[in-house]
Amino acid sequence: MYKKQLKYSIQLLVIFLFSLQFIVACSPEVESRKQVHTDLKSVMDKRKAAIESKDIEAYKKLFFTEYEDGGLNYQMIIEDMQSQFSSHDKIEFTYEKNPMNFKMNTARMVSMVSYKTESMEKPVFHHEKTIFRRVDGQWYISGGVRVSLF
């Protein structure tokens, strides 16, 4: 009797596993890690371009409008960078491309970023844990950016 129940349980498990495999195979393609990394790199490259060209409109478009992190909100992030743009003729921004983690519509990338202006001998380095959020297929920075670094 026990052997029949065990055999029946194993058969059900096998049927379940095959069904699960079929469901996964037929589901929409899960976005690849490489594609998400490419998308996030694109956001960071646009951030670099916006900072170095001092383009506040391009900079604004990179941030989630409901940004809220560490007591900072969207308006504070934008106002700080606008102040930096007004205060400096030239700003250089770099970031190290590091691995990231993502799950569904959120991602995190840990990078060493640096800012350098014409009045600085050496750049200011900062270990940044940038948080991203995907809304309607578009990735935005939603946390991790600090203000008043330079």
Sequence and secondary structure as in RCSB ss.txt:
>XXXX:A:sequence
MYKKQLKYSIQLLVIFLFSLQFIVACSPEVESRKQVHTDLKSVMDKRKAAIESKDIEAYKKLFFTEYEDGGLNYQ
MIIEDMQSQFSSHDKIEFTYEKNPMNFKMNTARMVSMVSYKTESMEKPVFHHEKTIFRRVDGQWYISGGVRVSLF
>XXXX:A:secstr
 HHHHHHHHHHHHHHHHHHHHHHHHHS     HHHHHHHHHHHHHHHHHHHHTT HHHHHTTB TT EETTEEHH
HHHHHHHHHHHH S EEEEE    EEEETTEEEEEEEEEEEETT SS EEEEEEEEEEEETTEEEEEE   S   
